[in-house]
Amino acid sequence: MPKQPNILQPLATPAERIRNFCIIAHIDHGKSTLADRMLQLTGSVEDRVMRAQYLDKMDLERERGITIKSQAVRMPWHVNEEDFILNMIDTPGHVDFSYEVSRSLAACEGAVLLVDAAQGIEAQTLANLYLAIENDLEIIPVLNKIDLPAADPERYAEEIAGLIGGDPEDVLRVSGKTGMGVEALLDRIVDRIPAPKGDRDASARAMIFDSVYDTYRGVVTYVRVVDGEIRAGEKIQMISTGANHELLELGVSSPEPKKAKGLAVGEVGYLITGVKDVRQSKVGDTVTNATKPATEGLPGYVEPKPMVFSGLYPIEAGDYTDLREALDKLKLEDAALNYEPETSVALGFGFRVGFLGLLHLEIITERLSREFDLDIITTAPSVTYDAVTEDGVTHHVTNPSEFPEGKISEVREPIVRASILVPKEYIGKVMELCESRRGSLISMEYLSEERVELRYTLPLGEIVFDFFDQLKSRTQGYASLDYEPIGDQADDLVKVDILLQGEKVDAFSAIVHRDSAYSYGTMMAERLRKLIPRQQFEVPIQAAIGARIIARETIRAIRKDVLAKCYGGDISRKRKLLEKQKEGKKRMKMVGRVEVPQKAFIAALSGDVEEKK
Ligand SMILES: Nc1nc2c(ncn2[C@@H]2O[C@H](COP(=O)(O)OP(=O)(O)OP(=O)(O)O)[C@@H](O)[C@H]2O)c(=O)[nH]1
């Protein structure tokens, strides 16, 4: 008798036995813990080797408890006498990575909507739910953490049913921690989520939903096959660039990588082509067979676009080359990271770096310090402005110091639509904050008796700074925020320069609304007055819009004579003091005639200001 193909093996699994799903949840609602239980229950990971948050491979992720990179896992599940393959696609939870989230969702037919039974729906639950609905996914609502004493499943089941329709009784109740209800959830995934559909005889079309750089294996590209099949050993083509690549390895993660003969319609797996850089294998792109390429890519491909820019400078000038090398390395694994060299009077040689958002910035700077042991200073994050000069030319400004001089007819800035969820008693405080940041209210909607969703349009430049911290502190941590860019808009924006004895200090230039120009100018001038040591002459510190001075502080003159103290004393002590002064000078930057310790610049940027002695 011919041997039956084992349908649990890749390439042999018929599409109708596959279920592709993801888990969407707000941060900390227990996605990773639930994924761990699923791995255990399906026998994908033995109890012996199970460790908490198995799928969060990066140390930094585990420590911060956030998921940065999505991964896919293939798990067998047996129900009603039949074998199935469940592909769980992990999605990053944060707004900065929403494009990656949308691609992960597009690789699935269904989504488990996971909500903490003690917290209820939060902003990221909603944002991801909307994305899942846009992608036509079947939604399976689930309340998690029902083992918690504070859990209130009845109340939140109502809230969820009110949001997505259906019966509150239909909302599953599980505990990722104890494993309660998780088997029933796996059964329901098989039952409710549609099997993938595709044309097995067509040229291959597989969507890249993740691309990860691995030091040992090079770039590992995760794909979901939509049509046709990809076989090990063949040549593949990237549709966006037309580039052909040799397929060195193909396989599935179960969850450890396992080589396979191929991937057919509906399957999820990884490809290794030997490319060195994730830019050659971009999220959203379509992979096809090089010999019989599909003519059209799958819809939805977008180039990642940096939204927030900041200058990164080594604190020790000698670390510049190390910083460049570190950025070059990070770029291999991060297609959204962009940078170019930049010099600043105040901070020396560094880089202008583009990020997807603030969390992205934070992750990169933290990795530079932890993994590369670099001490760096970042300038205040800024967005991209379009400044139109009177001659009709548009200047794309990612660094305030590049803002064009002379008459400007219009300045446009990026705008986002923000959704903020808060308990109703904080509505007033949130509105106050949004209004102080030039927000305009679009709508206000009660999700339940307690909770409200406020929608605002806000300039991105107003929220990149400390908006989230402000929001949290005004609502005792209860508010959650999500936003998406919706284009740009003109406003009365000006560049404020800070001058030391008439010389501009580039690192402190900022583009702000005219109404905030004065407060920005006085704040920076005051900080610098406190931080810069007295010189042998008087030093004016000014804030200016163009040629117009809007604020002024003065550092009074002093004659700093180090030798005065040892008048008549012994010569070796005098020499020592002179040496010491020379040492100190090395760390000084000259702005015109003014000597400024680099420390002062750093402190002024970070707001860490103590009055000098
Ligand atoms: N009591 C209880 N705690 C849980 C349960 N599931 C998760 N937790 C805890 O909730 C916290 C967050 O869980 P994670 O699994 O890290 O949450 P996550 O949603 O993956 O978080 P992100 O990756 O940051 O989005 C951890 O401290 C878990 O131990 C549960 O069912 N019951």
The ligand as a Tripos MOL2 file, in Angstrom:
@<TRIPOS>MOLECULE
LIG
   32    34     1     0     0
SMALL
NO_CHARGES

@<TRIPOS>ATOM
      1 N1         -3.1790   36.1630   37.0170 N.pl3     1 LIG1
      2 C1         -2.8800   36.0770   35.7420 C.ar      1 LIG1
      3 N2         -1.8590   36.7870   35.2490 N.ar      1 LIG1
      4 C2         -1.5740   36.6770   33.9530 C.ar      1 LIG1
      5 C3         -2.3270   35.8560   33.0900 C.ar      1 LIG1
      6 N3         -1.7960   35.9800   31.8440 N.ar      1 LIG1
      7 C4         -0.7660   36.8360   31.9340 C.ar      1 LIG1
      8 N4         -0.6130   37.2600   33.2060 N.ar      1 LIG1
      9 C5          0.3730   38.2310   33.7000 C.3       1 LIG1
     10 O1          0.1800   39.4690   33.0520 O.3       1 LIG1
     11 C6          1.4100   40.0920   32.7320 C.3       1 LIG1
     12 C7          1.4940   40.3640   31.2460 C.3       1 LIG1
     13 O2          1.5090   39.1480   30.5580 O.3       1 LIG1
     14 P1          2.2430   38.9620   29.1770 P.3       1 LIG1
     15 O3          1.9280   37.5910   28.7000 O.co2     1 LIG1
     16 O4          3.6520   39.3780   29.2630 O.co2     1 LIG1
     17 O5          1.4420   40.0630   28.3510 O.3       1 LIG1
     18 P2          1.5790   40.4690   26.8410 P.3       1 LIG1
     19 O6          0.2260   40.8800   26.4180 O.co2     1 LIG1
     20 O7          2.3030   39.4350   26.0700 O.co2     1 LIG1
     21 O8          2.4320   41.7190   26.9500 O.3       1 LIG1
     22 P3          3.1350   42.4500   25.7550 P.3       1 LIG1
     23 O9          4.0200   41.4360   25.0920 O.co2     1 LIG1
     24 O10         3.8740   43.5020   26.4870 O.co2     1 LIG1
     25 O11         2.0350   42.9480   24.8780 O.co2     1 LIG1
     26 C8          2.4860   39.1460   33.2350 C.3       1 LIG1
     27 O12         2.8830   39.5880   34.4920 O.3       1 LIG1
     28 C9          1.7790   37.8110   33.3340 C.3       1 LIG1
     29 O13         2.3310   36.9720   34.3150 O.3       1 LIG1
     30 C10        -3.4170   35.1160   33.6450 C.ar      1 LIG1
     31 O14        -4.1440   34.3810   32.9750 O.2       1 LIG1
     32 N5         -3.6410   35.2720   34.9670 N.ar      1 LIG1
@<TRIPOS>BOND
     1     1     2 1
     2     2     3 ar
     3     2    32 ar
     4     3     4 ar
     5     4     5 ar
     6     4     8 ar
     7     5     6 ar
     8     5    30 ar
     9     6     7 ar
    10     7     8 ar
    11     8     9 1
    12     9    10 1
    13     9    28 1
    14    10    11 1
    15    11    12 1
    16    11    26 1
    17    12    13 1
    18    13    14 1
    19    14    15 2
    20    14    16 1
    21    14    17 1
    22    17    18 1
    23    18    19 2
    24    18    20 1
    25    18    21 1
    26    21    22 1
    27    22    23 2
    28    22    24 1
    29    22    25 1
    30    26    27 1
    31    26    28 1
    32    28    29 1
    33    30    31 2
    34    30    32 ar
@<TRIPOS>SUBSTRUCTURE
     1 LIG1         1 GROUP 0 **** ****
